[in-house]
Amino acid sequence: QGTDFDIYLPEEGQGTRGVIIADPCFSGKWVGCQYGSTLQTLKRITGFINAACENDRSEGGIDFWMILGDNFYDRSGELSSQFFSMLTAKAKSKIFAASPGNHDYWVGGSPLISVKGKDQFANGFMQYYAMDAEASKEDSVNFLDFSQDPSKGGLSKLKANLPSAKNFNAYFK
């Protein structure tokens, strides 16, 4: 059973307002998150986004929100699911965008400390946070390019089998 809601799409050339966050660390499950519990990061970030999205644009509300990298340092999807389950329907109805950060490629944050079998090379990110990727312009059936398999190929420290950058270049129009 679904929920009906309206999505506001600003007219071309019209200004927008939004909230941009980065590195929303709230769990130390996969990487160190020294202050996640102490600062109640999960509760505060979701509360802030919910509050910013509560009002419509005409009442001072925002049009979009974004996460710029290191999206919960999540390898399995459970932390992302926990975060999004705490958002209101109004927050989920806003335009959302995300970009991968270094921890979305390598759980330790760097190819120099890459751990075979632990790093996802942003393959999980590109599926969970699928945007209108540049890759979709080239293939009308497959909107993401899965030609690079992270479990195969040259998984050397500095040359990982990274997915196509076209999976992360989003376009909005």
FENDAQUI-V362485 format. One line per field, one symbol per residue. ss: DSSP state (@ for helix, = for strand, . for the rest). phi: phi as a letter, one per 40 degrees, with the letter a starting at -180 (. if undefined). Layout:
ss=???
phi=???
//
This chain:
ss=.................====...................@@@@@@@@@@@@@@..@@@....=====.........@@@@@@@@...@@@@..=====..@@@@.....@@@.........@@@@@@....=.@@@@..........................@@@..=...
phi=.cbcacbcbdcdgccbbabbbafccbbccbbcadbdcdcfddcccccccdcccdccdcbgcccaabbbgfcgfbbbgccccccccccccccccccbaabcbdcccbdcgaccbcbdgbcbfgccdcccbdbccddcccacbbcbcbcccccbgcccdbbccccccccbccbba
//
